[in-house]
Amino acid sequence: MGAALRAGAGYAAAVFALGFMLGTLRVLVIAPRMGEFGAVLAELPVMLAASWVAAGALARRFGVPPRAGARAAMGAAGLALLLVAEIALGLGLGSELDAQVAALATPAGAAGLAGQIGFGLMPLARLAVAGR
């Protein structure tokens, strides 16, 4: 189980770093042209593809067994840490927690949350699809 938790931490860190970079582009460049919802929809496939790659690479690197429980633990740990990091970033940028939660009720927020859930399920999905 330790390997799954370590892999989950690395998984969250890797995808959060990419999300931070793409999120900056989304907010500053894409959203003014496409709107917030369109920008999130444009970013989502890139983030999910990166999650697929990162989940596989980190499961191998940390030796997470190809078992559903271990992969689910990796995804759950990654999702929990990703959400904490995103909330902390929002707070650091001046967004109150209640405003962050309320934003989830918008189309862009709901799409982003769906992507985060997909991120959390990705280690398990890789196991189901690729067997690794």
N, C-alpha and C positions, 0 to 999 in steps of 0.2 A: 504493500500500500504506500510505502514511503516513496517509491519510484513514481507512482502515479501522482502524488502530491507535488513532488519536485518538478515533474514534467508539466503539471498544470500551472505551476508558478511561472515556469519558463514560457509556456504557451501564452499565458496572459500578458507577460512582459513583451513578448515579440509582437503580438497582434496589437497591443495597446500602442506600442511605438509606431507601428505602421499607421494605425488609426489616428494618432496624433498628427502625423505628417499629412495624411490624406484629409483629415478633418480641417486642418488649416487651409488647404486648397479648396475644400468644399465650401467653407464659410466665406473666404475672401474672394474666390474667383468664380466658382461654379454657381453657388446660390444666387448671387446677384443677377445672373443670366437666366437660370432655369427655375428659380424659386427653391425654397428649402426642401420641399418634398421631392422635386425632380433631382436635386443635388444628392439627396440621400439615396434615391433609387439608382443613380449613376455610380455611387460609391459602393453600394452593397455587394454587387457581384465580385468586385475586386477584393473586398474584405473577406467574403466567404471563400473565394479561391485561395487567398493567402492563409486562411484558417485551415483549409484542407491540407495544404502543403506543410504548414507549421505543425499541425497535429500529428501527421505522419512522421516528420523528421524528429520531433521531440519525443514521441513515443519510442522510436528506435534508439535515440541517443540516451534516454534515461532507462531503457530496458523495461518499459511498461508491458506486462504480459498481454498477449492477444486474447484477453477474456473480457466479457462485457462489464463485469463489476469494476475491473481495474480501469478500463477506458471511460466508464461513466464517472468514476472518481476523479480521473484526470480532467474531464470536461467540467464537472461540478466545481472543482477547485479553481480551474481557470476562469470559469464564469463568475464565481464569487469574487475572486481577486480583480477581475476586469471591472466589475460593477463598483467595487470599492475605489479603484483607481479613477474611474470616470466621475464618481461622486466627488472625490477629493479634488480632482481637477476643476470641476464646476464650482465647488466652494472656493477654491483658490482664485478662480477668475471672477468671483463676486456673485455667483448665482446661488440663491438660497435653496435649501433642500426641497422645500415645498414647491418651488418653481420648477425644479428639475423633475419632480414627480408629476406635476401638472403637464409638463411638456410631453410626457408619454401618451397623453390623450389626443395629441395632434396626429395628423397622418404621418408626418415626418418622424415623430417620436415613436409611433407604433411600428413603423417600418424599421427604425433603428433597433427597437426592442426585439422585434422578430429576428433581426440579424444577430443580435447578441445571444438569443436562444439558440439559433443555428450554430453559432460559435461554440456554445456549451455542448451541443450534441455532436459536433464534428468528430471528436475522437471515437465515439461509438459508431457514427456513420461510416467512418473509414474502415472500421473493423467489419461492419456488415457488408460493405461494398467490395472492399479490397482484401479483406481477410488479414489486414495488418494495420 
